[in-house]
Amino acid sequence: MSGPLGALRVIEVGHMLAGPYCGLLLADMGADVIKVEPPEGDIGRRVSPHFVGPHNAYFASLNRNKKSVVLDLASPGGRADLERLAAGAHALVTNLRPSAIRKLGLTYESLRHCNPRLICVALTGYGLEGRFAESPAYDYVIQALTGVMALTGDPNAPPTKAGYSVVDNSAGIVAAMGLLAKIVEGRGGQVDVAMYDVMLSQLNYLAGASLNAGEVVERLANSSHPYMVPAQIFPTADGWLTLFITHDKFWRAFCTEIDRPGWISDPVFATMESRRSHRAQVVAAIGEVLVRAGAADWVRRLAPHGVVVSEVCTLAQALESELTRERGLIVPLGDGQVPLRAVASPLRFDDHRPRYGLPPLLDEHHAQVLSEAGGTAGGQGRGNRTPDRPGSTARTLIKLPSAMGKLRANAFSDLRKVRPTASSSPNASPPAPKTTRRQPWPEIW
């Protein structure tokens, strides 16, 4: 594959969301992601009732551009095949429980003998070590434990989860960042990403207010910001409007447009500090005005003045919006023979356009990948498409020498040009750095 990560090979031993999303981000940037699945496959293949042809819509949204290999990692043969794959990979990502990660030998300590420069990323609920490590962890539970649920929703309603899997997605992003940080460093090792840690860290300024000022942080009505007023949703004549005023100059523009010039000098309304101190009075007065017109009307009137304002859209409206079309965010997967669509990568590069391939069928690439790795080519045989779909690019699996040579941490060169080939002698040093088109990447075997 091409792209900024076109020379990277990553093994993904994951299921459902966090691990697969990490793998998806890397695959969209060109990494060759080998998805290792148990004989029954990733549970994500069955979690949704929606299928397009042989593809589950949930699984497809997280696993495009990957190759699927079924390995029974609890068996000697499956373990041997995994080690062959690890010998030719840059990284391994998993989001199993710590006990399963250790039992199946997915840690750096377990795999360093076959590749000292392998990066092993463990995505768990509460970390690889500690008293809580083996506690069950799902997105819902982490939201509950970190205070996210208690901070979300209406004050008079029960604690509310975010409308999507914010924990799993955030953890996947952080895992990808940690993996790439180790690639830049040029050394193998273990990366420990706990979903609990990720979410608590994302409460940054709210946690800071509690830790440093003793503030009791609670949820506010209508998704209100704790410090900025008005910064929340308001009902209108035909729907909901998001109004977010960050500076008093925008407040003055807002007051002028809604024909309330007196608020500009009124001591209750004039400054952010005074509006915050009189939140209930200010919000009630604004609400009486905004309910008299529709949300789109207010956007049309206020946006030209620089006021941050928008309608509250449904997911269906967002997917069909003019902005989504302009950004090219809805893409077909594969060559169009299967009517499967997805949201595109959020990353744009001036010299790379992602290829959006179909998600793999279970074990589709077993023979291809394992034969290249020198392992057993007789897979489960469950794939019913040819391994190389039209438009795909065949790759040669990296064969790393048994002696890796000295790491030259300060050497920089084009990542795609420095990998050894299968014919490299066991004691060969990595190729010398190129003197032209240097890239901000350390030399990678």
C-alpha positions in Angstrom: 0.0 0.0 0.0 1.0 3.6 -0.5 0.8 6.5 2.0 2.8 8.0 4.8 2.9 4.6 6.6 3.3 2.6 3.4 6.4 0.7 4.7 4.8 -0.3 8.1 3.5 -3.7 8.9 1.2 -4.0 11.9 -0.4 -7.1 13.4 -3.8 -6.5 15.0 -5.1 -9.0 17.5 -8.2 -7.2 18.4 -12.0 -7.3 18.5 -14.9 -5.0 18.5 -13.7 -1.4 18.5 -10.7 0.1 20.3 -8.0 -2.2 18.8 -9.6 -2.3 15.3 -10.0 1.5 15.2 -6.3 1.9 16.0 -5.6 -0.5 13.1 -8.0 1.3 10.8 -6.3 4.7 11.4 -2.9 3.1 10.5 -4.3 1.2 7.5 -5.9 4.4 6.1 -2.4 6.0 6.2 -1.0 3.1 4.2 0.2 0.6 6.8 -0.1 -3.1 6.0 -2.4 -4.3 8.8 -2.7 -8.0 9.3 -5.8 -8.8 11.4 -5.3 -12.0 13.3 -8.6 -13.5 14.3 -9.7 -16.6 16.2 -11.4 -19.4 14.3 -14.9 -17.9 15.0 -13.7 -14.5 13.9 -13.9 -11.0 15.5 -17.2 -10.7 17.4 -17.6 -7.4 15.5 -18.5 -9.6 12.5 -21.7 -10.4 14.2 -22.6 -7.6 16.6 -24.8 -5.6 14.2 -28.0 -6.9 12.5 -27.1 -5.0 9.3 -25.3 -6.8 6.4 -24.4 -5.7 2.9 -23.7 -8.8 1.0 -21.4 -10.9 3.2 -20.2 -7.8 5.1 -21.5 -6.8 8.5 -21.9 -3.0 8.6 -20.3 -2.6 12.1 -17.3 -4.7 11.1 -16.9 -3.0 7.8 -16.8 0.5 9.4 -13.6 -0.5 11.4 -11.8 -3.0 9.2 -11.4 -1.7 5.7 -7.9 -2.0 4.1 -6.9 -4.9 6.3 -5.9 -8.6 5.7 -7.5 -11.4 7.7 -5.6 -14.4 9.0 -7.2 -17.0 11.3 -4.8 -18.3 13.9 -5.6 -20.4 17.0 -3.1 -18.7 19.3 -3.7 -21.2 22.0 -2.2 -24.0 19.8 1.5 -24.6 19.2 1.0 -24.1 15.4 -0.9 -20.9 15.8 1.7 -19.6 18.2 4.5 -20.5 15.8 2.8 -18.7 12.9 2.3 -15.6 15.1 6.0 -15.5 15.9 6.8 -15.7 12.2 4.5 -12.8 11.5 6.0 -10.8 14.4 9.5 -11.4 13.1 8.5 -9.4 10.0 6.4 -6.7 11.6 7.0 -3.3 13.1 4.2 -3.5 15.6 1.5 -5.5 17.2 -1.7 -4.0 18.6 -4.1 -5.9 20.9 -7.1 -5.0 23.0 -7.7 -8.2 24.9 -7.7 -8.6 28.7 -4.3 -8.5 30.3 -4.5 -12.2 31.3 -5.4 -13.1 27.7 -2.6 -10.9 26.4 -0.1 -12.7 28.6 -1.5 -16.2 28.0 -1.4 -15.8 24.3 2.1 -14.2 24.4 1.2 -10.8 22.9 3.6 -8.8 25.1 7.0 -7.4 24.2 8.6 -9.7 26.7 7.1 -12.7 25.0 8.0 -11.7 21.4 11.2 -9.8 21.7 13.2 -13.0 21.1 11.9 -13.1 17.5 12.1 -9.3 16.9 13.8 -7.1 19.4 12.5 -4.0 17.7 8.8 -5.0 17.7 6.5 -2.5 19.3 3.7 -4.1 21.3 0.7 -2.0 22.1 -1.8 -3.2 24.7 -5.1 -1.5 24.8 -6.8 -2.5 28.1 -9.4 -1.1 30.5 -7.2 -0.4 33.4 -3.6 -1.2 32.3 -1.5 -4.3 32.1 -0.6 -4.2 35.8 -2.3 -3.4 39.1 -5.2 -4.5 41.3 -7.9 -3.5 38.8 -6.2 -4.9 35.7 -8.4 -7.9 35.2 -11.7 -6.0 35.9 -14.1 -6.1 33.0 -14.0 -2.9 31.0 -16.3 -1.6 28.3 -16.9 1.8 27.0 -20.0 2.2 29.1 -18.2 1.2 32.3 -15.3 3.5 31.7 -17.6 6.4 31.1 -19.3 5.6 34.4 -16.1 5.3 36.4 -14.4 8.4 35.1 -17.2 10.8 35.8 -18.1 11.3 32.1 -21.6 9.9 32.6 -22.2 12.1 35.7 -21.1 15.2 33.6 -23.4 14.4 30.6 -27.1 15.0 30.2 -29.7 17.1 32.0 -29.2 17.8 35.7 -32.7 16.4 36.4 -32.2 13.3 34.3 -30.1 10.1 35.1 -26.4 10.2 34.2 -26.0 9.8 30.5 -23.4 8.1 28.3 -22.0 9.9 25.3 -24.0 9.2 22.1 -21.2 7.1 20.6 -18.3 5.0 21.8 -16.1 7.9 22.9 -13.9 5.7 25.1 -13.0 3.1 22.6 -12.4 5.6 19.8 -10.3 7.9 22.0 -8.2 4.9 23.2 -7.7 3.8 19.6 -6.4 7.2 18.7 -4.0 7.3 21.7 -2.8 3.8 20.9 -1.9 4.8 17.3 -0.1 7.9 18.7 1.9 5.7 21.1 2.8 3.2 18.4 4.0 6.0 16.1 6.0 7.6 18.9 8.0 4.4 19.3 8.5 4.2 15.5 10.0 7.6 15.6 12.1 6.6 18.6 13.4 3.6 16.6 13.2 1.1 19.5 11.0 -1.8 20.3 9.1 -2.1 23.5 5.8 -2.2 25.3 3.1 0.5 25.1 0.5 0.3 27.8 -2.8 2.2 27.0 -5.6 2.1 29.6 -9.0 3.3 28.5 -9.5 4.6 32.1 -6.4 6.7 31.8 -7.4 8.0 28.4 -10.8 9.3 29.5 -9.6 10.8 32.8 -6.9 12.7 30.9 -9.5 14.0 28.5 -11.3 15.7 31.4 -8.3 18.0 31.6 -9.7 21.5 32.5 -12.6 20.0 34.5 -10.2 17.8 36.5 -7.9 20.8 36.9 -10.8 22.9 38.4 -11.5 20.1 40.9 -7.9 19.4 41.8 -6.7 23.0 42.1 -9.7 25.0 43.1 -12.0 22.4 44.8 -14.7 23.1 42.3 -17.6 20.7 42.4 -18.0 20.0 38.7 -21.6 19.1 37.8 -23.6 18.8 34.6 -25.6 21.8 33.5 -28.9 22.0 31.6 -28.9 22.1 27.8 -25.3 21.0 27.4 -24.0 24.3 28.9 -20.4 25.2 29.1 -19.3 25.7 32.7 -17.6 29.0 32.2 -18.9 30.6 29.0 -22.4 32.1 28.8 -24.2 31.7 26.5 -22.6 28.5 25.2 -25.3 25.8 25.0 -28.3 24.6 23.0 -31.5 26.6 22.9 -35.0 25.6 21.6 -36.2 27.5 18.6 -39.5 27.5 16.7 -38.6 24.3 14.8 -35.7 22.6 16.5 -32.5 23.2 18.5 -29.8 25.8 18.0 -26.3 25.7 19.3 -25.0 29.1 20.3 -21.4 29.5 21.5 -20.2 33.0 22.4 -16.6 33.1 23.5 -15.8 36.8 23.5 -17.7 40.0 24.4 -17.3 41.4 20.9 -19.4 38.5 19.5 -21.9 39.1 22.3 -22.3 42.7 21.1 -22.8 41.5 17.6 -25.4 39.0 18.8 -27.3 41.6 20.8 -27.4 44.0 17.8 -28.7 41.3 15.4 -31.5 40.1 17.7 -32.5 43.7 18.5 -31.5 43.8 22.1 -28.9 46.7 22.1 -29.6 47.4 25.8 -28.0 44.2 26.8 -24.6 45.5 25.6 -24.4 48.0 28.4 -26.6 46.3 31.0 -24.4 45.3 33.9 -26.1 41.9 34.1 -25.4 41.1 30.4 -22.5 43.2 29.4 -19.5 40.9 30.2 -18.7 37.2 30.3 -18.1 37.4 34.0 -21.4 39.1 34.7 -23.3 36.7 32.4 -21.8 33.7 34.2 -22.8 35.1 37.6 -26.4 35.6 36.4 -26.5 32.5 34.2 -30.2 31.6 34.8 -31.5 35.2 34.1 -29.4 35.6 31.0 -30.2 32.2 29.5 -34.0 32.7 30.2 -33.9 36.1 28.4 -32.0 34.7 25.4 -34.4 31.7 25.2 -37.4 34.0 25.0 -36.0 35.6 21.9 -34.6 32.5 20.1 -37.9 30.6 20.3 -39.6 33.1 18.0 -37.8 31.9 14.8 -36.5 28.7 13.4 -33.0 27.4 13.8 -32.0 27.9 10.2 -33.2 31.5 10.3 -31.0 32.2 13.3 -28.0 30.6 11.6 -28.6 32.7 8.5 -28.8 35.9 10.5 -26.0 35.4 13.1 -23.3 33.5 11.3 -22.3 36.4 9.0 -21.5 38.4 12.1 -18.9 35.8 13.2 -21.2 34.4 15.9 -20.6 30.6 16.4 -24.0 29.1 15.8 -25.4 26.0 14.2 -28.5 23.8 13.9 -28.4 20.6 15.9 -28.4 17.9 13.2 -29.4 14.3 13.4 -26.7 11.8 12.2 -28.7 11.2 9.0 -28.7 15.0 8.3 -25.0 15.2 9.0 -24.2 12.3 6.6 -26.3 14.0 3.8 -25.1 17.6 4.5 -23.5 19.9 2.0 -20.4 20.1 4.2 -20.1 16.3 4.2 -20.4 16.2 0.4 -17.9 19.1 -0.1 -15.3 17.3 2.1 -15.9 14.0 0.3 -16.5 12.2 3.6 -18.7 9.4 2.3 -16.7 6.9 0.3 -17.5 3.6 -1.3 -15.5 0.6 -0.2 -13.9 -1.6 -2.8 -14.5 -1.4 -6.5 -18.2 -0.6 -6.2 -19.5 -4.1 -6.9 -20.7 -4.3 -3.3 -22.8 -1.2 -2.3 -20.9 -0.7 1.0 -20.1 2.9 2.1 -18.2 4.4 5.0 -17.0 7.7 6.5 -13.6 8.6 5.0 -10.3 9.1 6.9 -10.2 12.5 8.7 -6.6 12.8 7.7 -5.7 14.6 4.5 -2.2 14.6 3.0 -1.2 16.7 0.0 0.5 13.7 -1.7 -1.6 10.8 -0.7 -5.2 9.8 -1.3 -6.3 6.8 0.8 -7.5 3.7 -0.9 -10.7 2.4 0.7 -10.8 -1.4 0.2 -13.5 -3.8 1.3 -13.1 -5.3 4.8 -11.6 -8.8 4.6 -13.7 -11.9 4.8 -12.7 -14.2 7.6 -9.3 -15.8 6.9 -9.3 -14.4 3.4 -5.5 -13.8 3.3 -4.3 -16.8 5.3 -2.5 -18.5 2.4 -1.0 -15.3 1.1 0.3 -13.9 4.3 1.5 -17.2 5.9 3.3 -18.4 2.8 5.2 -15.1 2.6 6.1 -15.5 6.2 7.3 -19.0 5.7 4.5 -20.5 7.8 1.7 -22.9 7.1 -0.4 -21.9 4.1 -3.3 -24.1 4.8 -5.8 -21.8 6.4 -9.4 -22.1 7.4 -10.4 -21.6 3.8 -13.3 -19.3 4.6 -12.5 -16.5 2.2 -14.6 -16.7 -1.0 -12.9 -13.9 -2.9 -9.5 -13.9 -4.5 -6.9 -12.5 -2.0 -5.8 -9.8 -4.4 -8.9 -7.7 -5.3 -8.8 -5.5 -8.4 -6.8 -2.4 -7.5 -5.0 -4.0 -4.6 -1.2 -4.1 -4.4 0.7 -7.2 -3.6 3.3 -6.9 -0.8 6.3 -8.9 0.2 6.4 -9.6 3.9 9.5 -8.2 5.6 12.1 -10.8 6.5 14.2 -9.3 9.3 17.7 -10.7 9.9 18.1 -12.5 13.2 20.8 -10.0 14.3 19.2 -6.6 13.9 22.4 -4.6 13.8 23.0 -1.5 15.8 20.3 1.1 16.0 21.4 4.4 14.6 18.9 6.5 16.4 19.9 9.7 14.7 19.8 8.4 11.2 17.0 9.6 9.0 15.9 8.3 5.7 12.9 7.4 3.6 11.0 4.8 5.5 10.0 3.0 2.3 13.6 2.5 1.2 15.5 1.1 4.1 13.9 -2.3 4.9 16.1 -5.4 4.4 15.0 -8.0 1.9 14.6 -11.7 2.5 18.1 -12.2 1.1 19.8 -10.0 3.7 22.6 -11.8 5.5 21.9 -12.6 9.2 24.5 -10.1 10.4 23.9 -7.3 7.9 23.5 -3.8 9.1 20.6 -1.6 8.0 21.2 0.2 4.7 22.9 3.5 4.8 20.6 6.6 5.0 19.8 8.3 1.7 21.3 11.7 1.3 18.3 13.1 -0.6 14.6 13.6 0.3 15.3 13.0 4.0 12.2 12.3 6.0 11.5 13.1 9.7 11.7 9.4 10.5 14.5 7.5 12.2 15.9 4.6 10.2 13.5 1.6 10.5 15.3 -1.7 10.0 
